[in-house]
Amino acid sequence: MKMLTMAIIGVALITAGSVRVSGGQSLPPQSLPWANQMPNMSQPDIIRHMEQQRMRINERQKRLEADTEKLVALTTALKEQVDDSNKNILSVDMIKKAEEIEKLAHSVKERIKG
């Protein structure tokens, strides 16, 4: 009986404490994710900022397209060299082309990640 009384008192204290704590707290208001980055910008400034961001995205896309075209050209040229070469000979030009492909592919990968 004594154990039951202690359990009831414990539950009552925990419930009262949690109601008191949660009753006085309020959640922060929802805001736009980028609002803290532009706190004092006027509407024209925000529009200009968004236009600049759109231009950067378009430029990034053009660079990615150009770099992937270059990757295709380099890999095609390397494949042709490998096909024309002897299996026992490894040319310095093929190694340089492979390194250039590797660097360009790494650059494209990093830009895609953001």
C-alpha positions as CSV (number, residue, x, y, z in Angstrom):
1,M,0.0,0.0,0.0
2,K,2.8,2.3,0.9
3,M,4.4,1.5,-2.5
4,L,1.2,2.4,-4.4
5,T,0.9,5.7,-2.5
6,M,4.5,6.6,-3.4
7,A,3.9,5.7,-7.0
8,I,0.8,7.9,-7.2
9,I,2.5,10.8,-5.6
10,G,5.5,10.4,-8.0
11,V,3.3,10.4,-11.0
12,A,1.4,13.4,-9.7
13,L,4.6,15.3,-9.2
14,I,6.0,14.4,-12.6
15,T,2.7,15.4,-14.3
16,A,2.5,18.7,-12.4
17,G,6.1,19.5,-13.2
18,S,5.8,18.7,-16.9
19,V,2.6,20.7,-17.2
20,R,4.2,23.7,-15.6
21,V,7.3,23.6,-17.8
22,S,5.5,23.0,-21.1
23,G,2.7,25.5,-20.2
24,G,5.1,28.5,-20.1
25,Q,7.1,27.8,-23.2
26,S,6.2,29.0,-26.7
27,L,7.6,27.9,-30.1
28,P,9.4,30.4,-32.2
29,P,7.4,31.7,-35.2
30,Q,8.0,30.0,-38.5
31,S,10.1,32.0,-41.0
32,L,11.6,31.5,-44.4
33,P,14.9,29.7,-44.4
34,W,16.8,32.5,-46.2
35,A,15.1,35.3,-44.2
36,N,17.9,35.6,-41.7
37,Q,20.4,36.0,-44.5
38,M,18.6,39.1,-45.9
39,P,17.1,40.7,-42.8
40,N,17.1,44.3,-44.0
41,M,16.8,44.0,-47.7
42,S,14.1,45.8,-49.6
43,Q,11.8,44.1,-52.2
44,P,13.9,45.3,-55.2
45,D,17.1,44.1,-53.5
46,I,15.6,40.7,-52.9
47,I,14.4,40.5,-56.5
48,R,17.9,41.5,-57.7
49,H,19.5,38.9,-55.4
50,M,17.2,36.2,-56.7
51,E,18.0,37.2,-60.3
52,Q,21.7,37.0,-59.6
53,Q,21.3,33.6,-58.0
54,R,19.3,32.4,-61.1
55,M,22.1,33.7,-63.4
56,R,24.7,31.9,-61.3
57,I,22.7,28.7,-61.5
58,N,22.4,29.0,-65.3
59,E,26.2,29.7,-65.7
60,R,27.0,26.7,-63.5
61,Q,24.7,24.5,-65.7
62,K,26.5,25.8,-68.9
63,R,29.9,25.1,-67.4
64,L,28.8,21.6,-66.4
65,E,27.5,20.9,-69.9
66,A,30.7,22.2,-71.5
67,D,32.9,20.1,-69.1
68,T,30.9,17.0,-69.7
69,E,31.2,17.5,-73.5
70,K,34.9,17.8,-73.0
71,L,35.0,14.6,-70.9
72,V,33.2,12.8,-73.7
73,A,35.7,14.1,-76.3
74,L,38.7,13.1,-74.1
75,T,37.4,9.7,-73.3
76,T,36.6,9.0,-77.0
77,A,40.1,10.1,-78.0
78,L,41.6,8.0,-75.3
79,K,39.6,4.9,-76.3
80,E,40.7,5.4,-79.9
81,Q,44.4,5.6,-78.8
82,V,44.0,2.5,-76.7
83,D,42.3,0.6,-79.6
84,D,45.1,1.6,-82.0
85,S,48.0,0.8,-79.6
86,N,49.7,-2.4,-78.8
87,K,48.6,-4.1,-75.6
88,N,52.2,-4.2,-74.4
89,I,52.8,-0.4,-75.0
90,L,51.6,2.3,-72.7
91,S,52.1,5.8,-74.3
92,V,52.9,8.9,-72.2
93,D,50.1,10.7,-74.2
94,M,47.5,8.2,-73.0
95,I,48.6,8.6,-69.4
96,K,48.4,12.4,-69.7
97,K,45.0,12.1,-71.3
98,A,43.8,9.8,-68.5
99,E,45.1,12.2,-65.8
100,E,43.3,15.1,-67.6
101,I,40.1,13.1,-67.6
102,E,40.5,12.3,-64.0
103,K,41.0,15.9,-63.0
104,L,38.1,17.1,-65.1
105,A,35.8,14.4,-63.8
106,H,36.7,15.3,-60.2
107,S,36.0,19.0,-60.9
108,V,32.6,18.1,-62.4
109,K,31.8,15.9,-59.4
110,E,32.6,18.7,-56.9
111,R,30.6,21.3,-58.9
112,I,27.6,18.9,-59.0
113,K,27.8,18.4,-55.2
114,G,27.6,22.2,-54.9
